[in-house]
Amino acid sequence: MCMLPRYGRLGTRGYEGTRALTLALSPDSPQLPSPPEAAAGMKGTSMMTEGMCPAATREVALRCKQLAPEINEAFENFSRAVFVDGALPEKVKQLIAVAVAHVTQCPYCITGHTRLAHRKGATPEEVMEAIWVAAEMRAGGAYAHSTLALHALGDGATEPTAGSSSSANQTRGREES
């Protein structure tokens, strides 16, 4: 279980780091280190080994397989089929996976698919550009949904009617008349 504070709970197992996170979030906790101090203490470590999410180990994967072997096998087959070279080469598929992993905010997927993309020849620049595409799409979605808020406030543009045409068609019509 990934223990992200934005979900409002910290998990049930008391993984290393959970107690520290609980203390850091309590009002009487000591001050957190400044970003440079925190970064210096994290050199050479990753979030998954330091407590936010438990490490994905071979033992955990084996246990998942034991608990639901048929479903696990079907998922593994599906995953292999999805990432086979096809209309899109595997490198491109892995870059798409890196972008999607950032939108879904899955640290395991971010790490795994970034490594796989790199193994398939993706450069750090390509990986970062894929991440920026994901960021733009996420921001674009938020902006596009402003339509809902404006309509809820009664401040949106009027809805197009069945017989109305686009502005491009209206412009063409004016030119023709």
C-alpha positions as CSV (number, residue, x, y, z in Angstrom):
1,M,0.0,0.0,0.0
2,C,1.3,3.4,-0.9
3,M,1.0,5.8,2.0
4,L,0.4,9.2,0.5
5,P,-0.8,11.8,2.9
6,R,-3.2,13.4,0.3
7,Y,-5.4,10.3,0.7
8,G,-5.9,11.1,4.4
9,R,-4.7,7.8,5.8
10,L,-1.3,6.3,6.3
11,G,-1.8,2.6,5.9
12,T,-2.0,-0.2,8.4
13,R,1.4,-1.8,8.7
14,G,3.6,0.9,10.3
15,Y,6.2,0.8,7.6
16,E,9.4,2.7,8.3
17,G,8.8,6.3,7.7
18,T,5.1,6.2,8.5
19,R,5.7,7.3,12.1
20,A,8.0,10.0,10.9
21,L,5.4,11.3,8.5
22,T,2.7,11.2,11.2
23,L,5.0,13.2,13.5
24,A,5.8,15.7,10.7
25,L,2.1,16.3,10.1
26,S,1.2,16.7,13.8
27,P,1.0,20.3,15.1
28,D,3.5,19.8,17.9
29,S,6.2,18.1,15.8
30,P,9.6,19.6,15.4
31,Q,10.4,21.7,12.4
32,L,11.2,19.8,9.2
33,P,14.6,20.3,7.7
34,S,15.0,22.9,5.0
35,P,15.0,21.5,1.4
36,P,18.8,21.6,1.0
37,E,19.2,19.8,4.3
38,A,16.6,17.2,3.4
39,A,18.1,16.7,-0.1
40,A,21.6,16.2,1.4
41,G,20.2,13.5,3.7
42,M,18.5,11.7,0.8
43,K,21.5,11.4,-1.5
44,G,21.6,8.0,-3.2
45,T,18.2,6.9,-1.8
46,S,14.7,6.7,-3.3
47,M,11.3,7.4,-2.0
48,M,10.4,3.7,-2.2
49,T,13.2,2.6,0.0
50,E,12.8,5.5,2.5
51,G,9.3,4.9,3.6
52,M,6.6,6.7,1.6
53,C,5.9,3.4,-0.3
54,P,7.3,0.0,0.5
55,A,9.8,-1.4,-1.9
56,A,8.4,-3.6,-4.7
57,T,10.3,-6.8,-4.0
58,R,10.4,-10.2,-5.7
59,E,8.7,-11.6,-2.5
60,V,5.8,-9.2,-2.8
61,A,5.4,-10.1,-6.5
62,L,5.4,-13.8,-5.7
63,R,2.8,-13.3,-3.0
64,C,0.5,-11.4,-5.4
65,K,0.9,-14.3,-7.8
66,Q,0.1,-16.8,-5.1
67,L,-3.0,-15.0,-4.1
68,A,-4.5,-14.8,-7.6
69,P,-2.5,-16.9,-10.0
70,E,-4.9,-16.9,-13.0
71,I,-5.5,-13.2,-12.9
72,N,-1.8,-12.5,-12.3
73,E,-0.9,-14.6,-15.4
74,A,-3.5,-12.9,-17.5
75,F,-2.3,-9.5,-16.5
76,E,1.4,-10.4,-17.2
77,N,0.3,-11.7,-20.7
78,F,-1.7,-8.6,-21.3
79,S,1.2,-6.4,-20.3
80,R,3.7,-8.2,-22.5
81,A,1.3,-8.0,-25.5
82,V,0.7,-4.3,-25.0
83,F,4.4,-3.4,-25.1
84,V,5.4,-5.6,-28.1
85,D,6.6,-3.6,-31.1
86,G,3.7,-2.9,-33.3
87,A,2.4,0.2,-35.0
88,L,4.3,2.0,-32.2
89,P,7.8,0.8,-31.3
90,E,8.3,-0.3,-27.7
91,K,10.4,2.8,-26.9
92,V,7.4,5.0,-27.8
93,K,5.0,2.8,-25.8
94,Q,7.4,3.1,-22.8
95,L,7.5,6.9,-23.1
96,I,3.7,7.0,-23.2
97,A,3.7,4.8,-20.1
98,V,6.1,7.2,-18.3
99,A,3.8,10.1,-19.1
100,V,0.7,8.2,-18.0
101,A,2.5,7.1,-14.8
102,H,3.1,10.7,-13.9
103,V,-0.6,11.6,-14.5
104,T,-1.7,8.6,-12.3
105,Q,1.1,9.4,-9.9
106,C,2.2,5.8,-9.4
107,P,5.8,5.8,-8.1
108,Y,6.3,2.2,-9.1
109,C,5.2,2.8,-12.6
110,I,7.2,6.0,-12.9
111,T,10.4,4.2,-11.8
112,G,9.8,1.0,-13.8
113,H,8.7,2.5,-17.1
114,T,11.4,5.2,-17.0
115,R,14.0,2.5,-16.6
116,L,12.4,0.4,-19.4
117,A,12.1,3.4,-21.7
118,H,15.8,4.1,-21.1
119,R,16.7,0.5,-21.8
120,K,14.8,0.8,-25.1
121,G,16.9,3.8,-26.1
122,A,15.0,6.8,-24.7
123,T,17.2,9.7,-23.8
124,P,16.7,11.7,-20.6
125,E,15.5,14.6,-22.9
126,E,12.8,12.3,-24.4
127,V,11.7,11.1,-21.0
128,M,11.4,14.7,-19.7
129,E,9.5,15.8,-22.8
130,A,7.0,12.9,-22.3
131,I,6.6,14.1,-18.7
132,W,5.9,17.7,-19.9
133,V,3.3,16.3,-22.3
134,A,1.6,14.6,-19.4
135,A,1.8,17.9,-17.3
136,E,0.2,19.9,-20.2
137,M,-2.6,17.3,-20.7
138,R,-3.4,17.4,-16.9
139,A,-3.4,21.2,-16.8
140,G,-5.4,21.3,-20.1
141,G,-8.0,19.0,-18.6
142,A,-8.3,21.3,-15.6
143,Y,-8.7,24.3,-17.8
144,A,-11.2,22.6,-20.1
145,H,-13.4,21.7,-17.1
146,S,-13.7,25.4,-16.3
147,T,-16.6,25.2,-18.7
148,L,-18.5,23.2,-16.0
149,A,-17.7,25.7,-13.3
150,L,-18.8,28.7,-15.5
151,H,-22.0,27.0,-16.4
152,A,-22.7,26.2,-12.7
153,L,-22.2,29.8,-11.9
154,G,-24.5,30.8,-14.8
155,D,-21.6,32.7,-16.4
156,G,-20.9,30.3,-19.3
157,A,-21.4,31.1,-22.9
158,T,-24.8,30.0,-24.3
159,E,-25.0,26.4,-25.5
160,P,-24.9,26.0,-29.3
161,T,-28.3,25.2,-30.7
162,A,-28.9,22.2,-33.1
163,G,-29.1,24.5,-36.1
164,S,-26.1,26.8,-35.3
165,S,-22.8,26.4,-37.1
166,S,-19.2,26.9,-36.1
167,S,-17.5,30.3,-36.3
168,A,-15.6,29.0,-39.3
169,N,-18.8,28.2,-41.1
170,Q,-20.3,31.5,-40.1
171,T,-17.3,33.3,-41.5
172,R,-17.5,31.4,-44.8
173,G,-21.2,32.2,-45.0
174,R,-20.5,35.9,-44.7
175,E,-17.9,35.7,-47.4
176,E,-20.2,33.9,-49.8
177,S,-23.2,36.3,-49.3
